[in-house]
Amino acid sequence: MSRSPRAARAPLLLAGDAAGVSRPHTASGAVKALQDALCLERVLREGPTPAAALERYADERTAAGAHLVALGRRMGRAQVEETPDWAAMGQEEVDVWFRGVLAGTRHYLYEQPGAGVTA
């Protein structure tokens, strides 16, 4: 798991997994690439210059990549490194455990419909 210190600096841009590779627990590779593409399209359309648009892209997507890497580390630690006794847990216990793992985080898979997750 790694992330770049900055997702873009003119004339270069990193997107998708090139900008930050997270543990597979986040199930977000394709979604992150789509979010990167949508952000790039928007900032290029709105930005006064390509260089300014890249700076804006970097501001938004570097933070999103850092969030995703941190979430992957947290989920991986909980699911792999500090594995609970799955066999002793029923569905309700798993739900409570997983909500605890994700407490205070956001992710497109774990939000309520219509919550408008942007990272």
C-alpha positions, 0 to 999 in steps of 0.5 A: 500500500502506497500513495504518491505525495502529490497526484499531479504537478504540471505537466504530469498527472497520476490517476487510478492505482498509479496515484495510490495503491490500497489493500484490496479490502476497499474494493475501490480500484475501478471506482477510484479511477472513475472518480479521478477521471471525473475530477480531471474532466471537471477541473479542466473544464472549470480551470483557467489553465491546464496547469491550474486545473492540475493543481486543483486535481492534485488538491482533491485527489491526493487527499482522496488517495490518502484516505483510501490507503488509510482505510485499506490499512485499517480494514486489512489490520482488522480483517487480516492482522487482528482477525476475529473469531469468525466461526463464533460470530453470527451475522449481527455480531459481524455487522456490529464488528464491521460498523466498528471497523468503519466507524468515522470513515467514508467509502462508496460501498458503505454509505447510505444511498444518496449520501453523496460520497466524493472521496 
